[in-house]
C-alpha cells in the first residue's frame, strides 16, 4: 500500500458468506529468509484458484513471518493486512521488522502477512499499460465522456482477463478470507489475532462472518463499510476529503514553518483549481496542463499521514503556484491492476446506470465539498461502470459469527475511510468497541500515539478501552527527518 510515487503531478457474495465449510489445509513451501529482509521468513502456500472447487487448479500465495522476539511470552500469530486492495502483506511484515513502533507486538507475536491473491508475489494482476493508459475521464461531465469511460472499462476487463487467466475471476475478498483461514490451519494455530487497516478491515469484517470462532482478538483500524450504496459512499467520502483539507489549511495558517503560512491556503487552492479547470495551469517539465485530477491527487494522498506529508504538501502547492517543474514517472509495458479487479468483484452500483445518474452523484459530491470538489475515490464508482468482470461479493450488512470482542478505531477526519463508515460498521458488529481519534489522517495506529497504545494493550492483554473513548488530535510540528516524507505516500486508488 505504501508505494513510492511523485507527489500528485509525478504519476500525472452475500450468498457465499453464509457458508463456512471447512477446507483442506494448504501445503507450504519450507520457510526461507526473505530476499529483501533476512530477519523475516518467507514461504509460498498453494490455494485453490476457485474455492468452490478446492481440488482444482491452485495459485501460489506469498507469505512472510516475523517470529516473536521473546518466545517465552509468545501469544500466538498476529496476521496483518495493510489495505489496498493491492497492498502487499509480505512487504508490510518486512517493514514492521525494522519499525520500533511495533516492538511490543514483535516481542509477543509471530507476525504473519501475505500478498492476497492477485496481488504482488501472489500472481499479481497485470494488464496492458496501453489499455489502462487510454484517455478517459473517471469523473465524466459529458455524455461522450461517459460512453468513453464505459468502453474503456470493458476493454480493460477483457484485457486483464486475457492476460491473467482463471484467477482474474476469483480475486474477491471472500476468496482472500478463505485463503487466510487455510493459512491459519497450515500454521497449526487453533486461533489467531488480526490487525487490518483500511481495506484490511473489510477482510477482517468478512473473516468475522465466516470464521469468527477462530479469532482470539481483532483490530479494525480505519473502516470500510461494505454495506453502503453509491450515494452514501460518494457524499460521505467527499465530505471527508473536504474536512481533511480544511484541517490542513487551518494547520498551515497557525504553523509558522509551513511554506504557505503567510497565505490564505483555501484561496490559493481555489485559484489553482480554477486555473487547472480552465487549462491555464501548466507543468513546465512537460508543457502539458496540470489537471484538476492531478491537484486533487496531490492533496488527497497527503491527507493520509499529516506528520509525514503536510510540510511537503505545502511546499508542493507553493511550487506549483510559481511553475516549478515536476518530472513525470516512466510507464512500464504492463501495469498492476489488482485494485480494479478486486474492487469490482466486491462492489456494485446498480443505481448508477446512465449518464444522468453519474451527473447527479457528482453534483451531490461537489455540494458538500466546495474546495476539494469530487472525492478522489469517485473512481471506485466509475471504474466498475461497464466492467465485465465477475461480481462475486456484493455489498451486504455484516452478519458476524461467533465474534470475539472487537476493537475498532476511526479518525474523525479520515480522507479514505470516513468516520461515518466506522459508525455504520460498529452498529453491524455488536461486540465491537469504537475508539475515536479526534484528528486527521488514515491509519490510527500510525497517526495517534493514544490509539497506538490502546491497540497494543488490547492485542496483548485483550483489555478494551472504555466505550466512547476519544484520542486527542496530533498535529505536525516539524518536517520529517527521514526520507520517508511527502514524496513517499499512499497513492490514490488504495484504501
C-alpha positions as CSV (number, residue, x, y, z in Angstrom):
1,X,0.0,0.0,0.0
2,X,2.9,2.4,0.7
3,X,4.2,2.8,-2.9
4,X,6.7,5.5,-3.8
5,X,5.2,8.0,-6.3
6,X,6.0,11.6,-7.1
7,X,3.6,13.8,-5.3
8,X,0.4,14.4,-7.4
9,X,2.0,15.7,-10.6
10,X,4.5,12.9,-11.0
11,X,2.3,10.0,-11.7
12,X,0.4,12.9,-13.7
13,X,-21.5,-12.6,-2.2
14,X,-24.0,-12.1,0.0
15,X,-24.9,-15.7,-0.5
16,X,-21.5,-17.2,0.0
17,X,-20.8,-15.5,3.3
18,X,-23.5,-17.7,5.0
19,X,-21.3,-20.8,4.4
20,X,-18.2,-21.6,6.4
21,X,-17.5,-25.1,5.0
22,X,-14.1,-26.5,6.2
23,X,-11.5,-26.7,3.6
24,X,-8.3,-28.7,3.2
25,X,-5.1,-27.2,4.7
26,X,-2.7,-25.7,2.2
27,X,0.7,-27.3,1.7
28,X,3.6,-24.8,2.5
29,X,7.0,-24.4,0.9
30,X,9.7,-24.5,3.5
31,X,10.4,-21.2,5.3
32,X,13.4,-19.4,4.0
33,X,14.9,-16.0,4.7
34,X,13.2,-13.3,2.6
35,X,15.4,-11.9,-0.1
36,X,14.7,-8.3,0.9
37,X,15.0,-8.8,4.7
38,X,16.7,-11.9,6.1
39,X,15.2,-11.2,9.5
40,X,11.8,-12.3,8.1
41,X,10.9,-15.8,6.9
42,X,9.2,-16.2,3.5
43,X,7.2,-19.1,2.1
44,X,4.7,-19.9,-0.6
45,X,1.5,-21.8,0.1
46,X,-0.9,-23.0,-2.6
47,X,-4.6,-22.2,-2.6
48,X,-7.4,-23.3,-4.9
49,X,-8.0,-20.8,-7.7
50,X,-11.7,-21.3,-7.1
51,X,-12.7,-22.2,-3.5
52,X,-15.9,-23.8,-4.9
53,X,-13.6,-26.4,-6.4
54,X,-10.9,-27.0,-3.7
55,X,-9.4,-29.9,-5.6
56,X,-9.0,-27.9,-8.8
57,X,-6.1,-25.7,-10.1
58,X,-4.1,-23.8,-7.5
59,X,-2.4,-20.5,-7.2
60,X,0.6,-19.5,-5.1
61,X,0.2,-17.3,-2.1
62,X,3.4,-15.4,-0.9
63,X,3.6,-15.4,2.9
64,X,6.0,-13.7,5.4
65,X,6.6,-14.4,9.0
66,X,8.4,-12.4,11.7
67,X,8.8,-14.7,14.7
68,X,8.2,-13.4,18.2
69,X,11.4,-11.8,19.6
70,X,10.6,-13.1,23.1
71,X,9.4,-16.7,22.6
72,X,8.7,-17.1,26.4
73,X,5.9,-14.5,26.2
74,X,4.6,-15.6,22.7
75,X,0.8,-15.1,22.4
76,X,0.4,-16.8,19.0
77,X,0.1,-15.5,15.5
78,X,-0.9,-11.9,14.6
79,X,-2.0,-11.7,11.0
80,X,-1.8,-8.3,9.5
81,X,-3.1,-6.6,6.3
82,X,-2.2,-3.0,5.4
83,X,-5.1,-2.4,2.9
84,X,-5.4,-1.6,-0.7
85,X,-6.8,-3.6,-2.3
86,X,-3.5,-4.3,-3.8
87,X,-1.3,-3.9,-0.7
88,X,1.5,-6.4,-0.1
89,X,1.3,-8.2,3.2
90,X,4.9,-9.5,2.7
91,X,6.2,-6.0,2.3
92,X,4.2,-5.0,5.4
93,X,5.8,-7.6,7.6
94,X,9.3,-6.7,6.2
95,X,8.7,-3.1,7.1
96,X,7.4,-4.0,10.6
97,X,10.7,-5.9,11.3
98,X,12.7,-2.7,11.4
99,X,10.0,-0.4,12.9
100,X,10.3,0.2,16.7
101,X,6.6,1.4,16.8
102,X,5.6,-2.3,16.6
103,X,8.1,-3.5,19.2
104,X,5.6,-4.7,21.9
105,X,3.8,-6.7,19.2
106,X,7.0,-8.1,17.8
107,X,8.1,-9.3,21.2
108,X,4.9,-11.3,21.8
109,X,3.6,-12.5,18.4
110,X,4.7,-14.2,15.3
111,X,3.6,-11.5,12.9
112,X,2.3,-13.0,9.6
113,X,1.3,-11.3,6.4
114,X,0.5,-12.5,2.9
115,X,0.1,-11.0,-0.5
116,X,-3.6,-11.6,-1.2
117,X,-4.5,-13.5,-4.4
118,X,-3.9,-11.4,-7.4
119,X,-1.5,-9.0,-5.5
120,X,2.3,-8.7,-5.6
121,X,4.1,-12.0,-5.5
122,X,0.7,-13.9,-5.4
123,X,0.1,-13.8,-9.1
124,X,-0.2,-10.0,-9.4
125,X,-3.0,-9.0,-11.8
126,X,-1.1,-7.3,-14.7
127,X,-2.8,-5.6,-17.6
128,X,-1.5,-3.9,-20.7
129,X,-0.5,-0.4,-19.8
130,X,-1.5,0.9,-23.2
131,X,-5.1,-0.2,-22.5
132,X,-5.0,1.1,-18.9
133,X,-3.5,4.4,-20.1
134,X,-6.2,5.2,-22.6
135,X,-7.5,8.7,-22.2
136,X,-10.8,8.8,-20.3
137,X,-12.4,10.8,-17.6
138,X,-13.1,9.0,-14.3
139,X,-15.5,11.8,-13.5
140,X,-17.3,12.3,-16.8
141,X,-19.1,15.6,-17.4
142,X,-20.5,14.9,-20.8
143,X,-22.3,12.0,-22.5
144,X,-19.4,11.3,-24.8
145,X,-17.0,11.1,-21.8
146,X,-19.4,8.7,-20.1
147,X,-19.6,6.4,-23.1
148,X,-15.8,6.5,-23.5
149,X,-15.5,5.5,-19.8
150,X,-17.8,2.5,-20.3
151,X,-15.9,1.3,-23.3
152,X,-12.6,1.8,-21.6
153,X,-13.6,-0.3,-18.6
154,X,-15.0,-3.0,-20.8
155,X,-11.7,-3.2,-22.7
156,X,-9.7,-3.2,-19.5
157,X,-11.6,-6.1,-18.0
158,X,-11.3,-8.1,-21.2
159,X,-7.5,-7.4,-21.4
160,X,-6.9,-8.2,-17.8
161,X,-8.8,-11.5,-18.0
162,X,-6.9,-12.4,-21.2
163,X,-3.5,-11.8,-19.5
164,X,-4.3,-13.3,-16.1
165,X,-6.4,-16.4,-16.9
166,X,-8.9,-18.0,-14.5
167,X,-7.5,-16.3,-11.3
168,X,-9.0,-13.0,-12.6
169,X,-12.5,-14.3,-11.9
170,X,-11.6,-15.2,-8.3
171,X,-9.8,-12.3,-6.6
172,X,-12.8,-11.2,-4.4
173,X,-12.4,-10.7,-0.7
174,X,-14.3,-13.9,0.2
175,X,-11.6,-15.8,-1.6
176,X,-8.9,-13.9,0.4
177,X,-10.7,-14.7,3.6
178,X,-10.8,-18.4,2.8
179,X,-7.1,-18.3,2.0
180,X,-6.4,-16.6,5.3
181,X,-8.2,-19.3,7.3
182,X,-6.5,-22.0,5.3
183,X,-3.2,-20.4,6.1
184,X,-4.1,-20.3,9.8
185,X,-4.6,-24.1,9.8
186,X,-1.4,-24.7,7.8
187,X,0.4,-22.7,10.6
188,X,-1.1,-25.1,13.1
189,X,-2.9,-22.3,15.0
190,X,-6.3,-23.0,16.6
191,X,-6.9,-19.3,16.7
192,X,-5.2,-16.1,15.5
193,X,-5.2,-12.4,16.3
194,X,-5.7,-10.0,13.4
195,X,-4.9,-6.3,12.7
196,X,-6.3,-4.8,9.5
197,X,-6.2,-1.2,8.3
198,X,-8.3,0.4,5.6
199,X,-9.3,-2.3,3.0
200,X,-7.7,-4.8,5.5
201,X,-10.8,-4.0,7.7
202,X,-13.1,-5.4,5.0
203,X,-11.0,-8.6,5.1
204,X,-11.3,-8.7,8.9
205,X,-15.1,-8.0,8.8
206,X,-15.7,-10.8,6.4
207,X,-13.5,-13.1,8.3
208,X,-15.8,-12.5,11.3
209,X,-18.7,-13.6,9.2
210,X,-17.1,-16.9,8.2
211,X,-14.6,-17.8,10.9
212,X,-15.2,-15.6,13.9
213,X,-14.7,-18.6,16.2
214,X,-11.1,-18.8,15.1
215,X,-10.2,-15.3,16.3
216,X,-8.5,-14.5,19.6
217,X,-8.6,-10.8,19.0
218,X,-9.3,-8.5,16.1
219,X,-8.5,-4.8,15.4
220,X,-10.2,-2.9,12.6
221,X,-8.4,0.3,12.0
222,X,-10.0,2.9,9.6
223,X,-13.0,1.0,8.5
224,X,-14.5,0.2,5.1
225,X,-18.3,-0.1,5.2
226,X,-19.2,-2.9,2.7
227,X,-22.9,-2.2,3.0
228,X,-23.5,1.2,1.6
229,X,-24.8,2.4,-1.8
230,X,-23.2,4.8,-4.2
231,X,-24.8,8.0,-2.8
232,X,-23.8,7.4,0.8
233,X,-20.3,6.3,-0.4
234,X,-19.8,9.4,-2.5
235,X,-21.2,12.0,-0.2
236,X,-19.5,10.8,3.0
237,X,-16.2,10.4,1.1
238,X,-16.4,13.9,-0.5
239,X,-17.2,15.5,2.9
240,X,-14.2,13.6,4.5
241,X,-11.8,15.0,1.8
242,X,-13.2,18.5,2.2
243,X,-12.9,18.4,6.0
244,X,-9.4,16.9,5.9
245,X,-8.2,19.6,3.5
246,X,-9.7,22.3,5.7
247,X,-7.8,20.8,8.6
248,X,-4.6,21.1,6.6
249,X,-5.3,24.7,5.7
250,X,-6.1,25.7,9.3
251,X,-2.9,23.9,10.5
252,X,-0.8,25.7,7.9
253,X,-2.1,29.1,8.9
254,X,-1.2,28.6,12.6
255,X,2.2,26.9,11.9
256,X,5.0,29.4,11.3
257,X,7.2,26.8,9.5
258,X,4.5,25.9,6.9
259,X,5.5,27.1,3.5
260,X,2.1,28.7,3.0
261,X,1.9,30.2,6.5
262,X,1.6,33.7,5.2
263,X,-1.1,32.9,2.6
264,X,-4.8,32.1,2.6
265,X,-4.4,28.4,1.8
266,X,-8.0,27.8,0.7
267,X,-8.0,30.9,-1.5
268,X,-4.7,29.7,-3.1
269,X,-6.1,26.3,-3.7
270,X,-9.3,27.6,-5.2
271,X,-7.2,29.8,-7.6
272,X,-5.0,26.9,-8.7
273,X,-8.0,24.6,-9.1
274,X,-9.8,27.2,-11.3
275,X,-6.7,27.6,-13.4
276,X,-6.5,23.8,-13.8
277,X,-10.1,23.6,-14.8
278,X,-9.5,26.3,-17.5
279,X,-6.4,24.6,-18.8
280,X,-4.2,27.6,-17.7
281,X,-2.1,25.7,-15.1
282,X,0.9,24.2,-16.8
283,X,3.7,21.8,-15.7
284,X,6.9,23.3,-17.0
285,X,8.5,19.8,-17.1
286,X,6.2,18.7,-19.9
287,X,4.5,21.8,-21.2
288,X,1.2,20.0,-20.6
289,X,-1.7,21.1,-18.4
290,X,-2.0,20.3,-14.8
291,X,-5.4,18.8,-14.5
292,X,-7.9,19.2,-11.7
293,X,-7.4,15.5,-11.1
294,X,-3.6,16.0,-10.5
295,X,-4.3,18.7,-8.0
296,X,-6.8,16.6,-6.1
297,X,-4.4,13.7,-6.2
298,X,-1.7,15.8,-4.7
299,X,-3.8,16.9,-1.8
300,X,-5.6,13.6,-1.3
301,X,-2.6,11.4,-0.9
302,X,-1.0,13.8,1.7
303,X,-4.1,13.6,3.9
304,X,-3.2,10.1,4.9
305,X,-0.2,10.9,7.1
306,X,-0.1,14.5,8.2
307,X,3.1,14.2,10.2
308,X,4.9,12.8,7.2
309,X,3.3,14.8,4.4
310,X,1.8,18.1,5.3
311,X,5.0,20.2,5.3
312,X,5.8,18.6,1.9
313,X,2.3,19.3,0.6
314,X,2.6,23.0,1.4
315,X,6.0,23.1,-0.4
316,X,4.5,21.4,-3.5
317,X,1.5,23.7,-3.7
318,X,3.8,26.7,-3.4
319,X,6.0,25.4,-6.2
320,X,3.0,24.6,-8.4
321,X,1.8,28.2,-7.9
322,X,5.1,29.6,-9.3
323,X,5.6,27.0,-12.0
324,X,8.4,24.7,-10.6
325,X,8.5,21.6,-12.8
326,X,7.9,18.0,-11.6
327,X,9.3,15.2,-13.7
328,X,6.7,12.5,-14.7
329,X,7.4,8.9,-13.9
330,X,8.0,6.4,-16.7
331,X,5.4,3.7,-17.5
332,X,6.1,0.0,-17.9
333,X,4.7,-2.2,-20.7
334,X,2.3,-3.9,-18.2
335,X,0.8,-2.4,-15.2
336,X,-0.6,-3.6,-11.9
337,X,-4.4,-3.5,-11.9
338,X,-5.2,-5.6,-8.9
339,X,-7.2,-2.8,-7.3
340,X,-9.8,-2.5,-10.1
341,X,-10.1,-6.3,-10.5
342,X,-10.6,-6.9,-6.7
343,X,-12.8,-3.8,-6.2
344,X,-15.2,-4.6,-8.9
345,X,-15.5,-8.2,-7.7
346,X,-16.7,-6.7,-4.3
347,X,-18.7,-3.6,-5.1
348,X,-21.7,-2.8,-7.4
349,X,-23.5,0.4,-8.0
350,X,-26.9,-0.6,-9.6
351,X,-28.4,2.9,-9.3
352,X,-25.6,4.5,-11.3
353,X,-26.8,3.1,-14.6
354,X,-26.7,6.1,-17.0
355,X,-25.0,9.5,-17.5
356,X,-27.8,11.3,-15.6
357,X,-27.2,9.1,-12.5
358,X,-23.4,9.8,-12.7
359,X,-24.0,13.5,-13.0
360,X,-26.4,13.5,-10.1
361,X,-23.8,11.6,-8.0
362,X,-21.1,14.1,-9.0
363,X,-23.3,17.1,-8.1
364,X,-24.1,15.6,-4.7
365,X,-20.4,15.1,-4.0
366,X,-19.5,18.6,-5.0
367,X,-22.3,20.1,-3.0
368,X,-20.6,19.1,0.3
369,X,-17.1,19.9,-0.9
370,X,-16.8,23.4,-2.3
371,X,-13.0,23.4,-2.2
372,X,-12.0,19.8,-3.0
373,X,-15.0,19.2,-5.3
374,X,-15.1,15.5,-6.2
375,X,-13.5,13.0,-3.8
376,X,-10.5,11.1,-5.1
377,X,-12.3,7.7,-4.9
378,X,-15.1,8.7,-7.3
379,X,-13.2,6.2,-9.5
380,X,-14.3,3.5,-7.0
381,X,-17.7,4.0,-8.6
382,X,-16.8,4.9,-12.1
383,X,-14.2,2.2,-12.6
384,X,-16.8,-0.5,-12.2
385,X,-19.3,1.0,-14.7
386,X,-19.1,-1.1,-17.9
387,X,-16.7,-3.5,-16.2
388,X,-17.3,-7.0,-17.4
389,X,-15.5,-9.0,-14.7
390,X,-17.4,-11.1,-12.2
391,X,-19.3,-9.7,-9.2
392,X,-18.7,-12.4,-6.5
393,X,-19.0,-10.5,-3.3
394,X,-21.5,-7.6,-3.5
395,X,-22.3,-5.2,-0.6
396,X,-24.3,-6.5,2.4
397,X,-24.9,-5.8,6.0
398,X,-22.4,-7.8,8.1
399,X,-23.5,-11.0,9.8
400,X,-20.7,-11.8,12.2
401,X,-20.5,-15.4,13.5
402,X,-19.1,-16.2,17.0
403,X,-17.3,-12.9,17.1
404,X,-14.9,-12.1,19.9
405,X,-14.7,-8.6,21.5
406,X,-13.6,-6.3,18.7
407,X,-11.6,-3.1,18.8
408,X,-12.4,-0.6,16.0
409,X,-10.7,2.7,15.5
410,X,-11.5,5.6,13.2
411,X,-10.4,9.2,12.8
412,X,-13.0,12.0,12.8
413,X,-11.5,13.3,9.6
414,X,-10.2,10.2,7.7
415,X,-9.9,11.0,4.0
416,X,-10.1,7.4,2.8
417,X,-12.5,5.7,5.2
418,X,-14.8,8.4,6.6
419,X,-15.8,8.3,10.3
420,X,-19.4,7.7,9.2
421,X,-18.3,4.3,7.9
422,X,-16.8,3.4,11.2
423,X,-20.1,4.3,12.9
424,X,-22.0,2.3,10.4
425,X,-19.8,-0.8,10.9
426,X,-19.8,-0.5,14.7
427,X,-23.6,-0.9,14.6
428,X,-23.3,-4.0,12.5
429,X,-20.8,-5.6,14.9
430,X,-22.5,-6.0,18.4
431,X,-19.3,-7.0,20.1
432,X,-17.3,-4.0,18.8
433,X,-15.9,-1.0,20.8
434,X,-15.2,2.0,18.6
435,X,-12.3,4.2,19.6
436,X,-12.4,7.7,18.0
437,X,-9.3,9.6,17.0
438,X,-10.2,13.3,17.0
439,X,-7.7,14.2,14.4
440,X,-7.0,13.9,10.6
441,X,-5.4,11.0,8.8
442,X,-5.8,7.4,7.7
443,X,-4.5,4.6,9.8
444,X,-4.8,5.4,13.5
445,X,-2.0,3.1,14.7
446,X,0.4,5.3,12.8
447,X,-1.2,8.7,13.4
448,X,-2.1,8.6,17.0
449,X,0.0,7.6,20.0
450,X,-3.1,7.2,22.0
451,X,-4.7,4.9,19.5
452,X,-1.4,3.0,19.1
453,X,-1.2,2.3,22.8
454,X,-4.9,1.2,23.0
455,X,-4.4,-1.2,20.1
456,X,-1.2,-2.7,21.6
457,X,-2.9,-3.1,25.0
458,X,-5.9,-4.9,23.5
459,X,-3.8,-7.2,21.4
460,X,-1.5,-8.1,24.2
461,X,-4.0,-8.3,27.1
462,X,-7.4,-8.4,25.5
463,X,-8.4,-5.4,27.5
464,X,-10.6,-3.0,25.5
465,X,-10.7,0.8,26.2
466,X,-14.0,2.1,27.7
467,X,-16.8,2.6,25.1
468,X,-16.8,6.1,23.9
469,X,-13.1,6.7,24.3
470,X,-11.6,9.6,22.3
471,X,-7.9,10.1,21.5
472,X,-6.8,13.8,21.1
473,X,-5.7,15.1,17.7
474,X,-2.0,15.3,17.0
475,X,-0.7,17.9,14.5
476,X,2.7,18.1,12.7
477,X,5.3,20.2,14.5
478,X,8.3,19.8,12.2
479,X,9.1,18.4,8.8
480,X,10.0,14.7,8.9
481,X,13.7,14.0,9.3
482,X,13.7,10.7,7.4
483,X,13.5,10.3,3.6
484,X,10.0,8.9,4.1
485,X,8.2,12.2,3.7
486,X,5.8,13.9,1.4
487,X,7.2,12.1,-1.7
488,X,6.5,8.7,-0.3
489,X,2.8,8.4,0.2
490,X,-0.1,6.0,-0.1
491,X,-1.3,6.5,-3.6
492,X,-4.9,7.2,-4.5
493,X,-7.0,4.2,-5.5
494,X,-5.8,2.3,-2.4
495,X,-7.7,2.4,0.8
